[in-house]
Amino acid sequence: MIATADSQRRWRRIFLIVGAIVAAYALLLADKFWFRIATYIVMFVVMATAWNIIGGITGYAAFGNVAFFGIGAYTTGMLIAKAKWPFLLALPLAPVLAALFAALVGLPLLRLRGHYFAVASLGVGVALGELVQNIDYDGKPVFGGASGLFLPIYAVGHRGLFFFYLMCGAAALAIAVTWLVLRTRFGYGLIAIRENEEAAAVLGVNTTAYKVAAFALAAALTGLAGGIFSQWNVFINQDNAFPIEYNIQMILMALLGGTGTVFGPAAGAVLLQLLIQFLGGSLPISIEIPFVSTEAHPIVAQIILGLLLIAVVIFVPRGVIDMFGGRTRLSLAYLRRSLRETSL
């Protein structure tokens, strides 16, 4: 019975993911505007799933993963704009350089724990963005400076559909990598580190190597998303390649969907991004709030988003994915089980 229930939950999750992709594609066919919205959402699926490897599975809450997104974006952008490389040849170097940078900074950073690691990783992300904008050579900005970097438009039959599918491929790769990690000795070692790092070391887990490897793997997937973004957006600068708010959004998406799970961060990314786009007025849907002026709508949107996230943390601490397993306080199965346990 347990195996059957687990199988049903697994297929239910797969069905939801596939259904979301099909629905997104249907919207894309209806309006070109949805190409950008859907591609943007899938990009966050990649980043949230990548963050889950170091934050959810390993238990190290990284607040600076946007640095890897920016490295991927600028690696691809510089090779295309300056070295005149073709996009598909430059793209594979984005995850490679992001992973190498993560391994380099991860050796000292991952010796820290808790809020010390969180603050240090955030500092790396902020510092890297400032360096990219301000590095000069002979009085000229190396990476475009404050003016940013313009890339030639990639000539392809249906450009919007091409980058949507490319980003979907990156999301599928990130989910597949998470699935494989959770089913290997490497993944078991990461979970052991999350639960008790000292005990894991006693059991023979090389905690430093495992943590650095997880950090580099998360960086590679995030860098891949950044590399695709640079050519898709055609223009990159510090504001769109190293946005600080991406760090928070990655974490919130993983929490909303369920940290440490395979599909949780992806589901959280879709839900949270749709909500952010809707409340921010980016979606072609207008709402009227009584007694609230149009200028105050962004403030109300932030309040609604904050209240929703508080409700999720309180009532669905394991994420929305676990709602289908009956292990949260908002599910009917949880209510029936509670009534049985408290009945005389």
Disulfide bonds with the S-S distance in Angstrom:
none
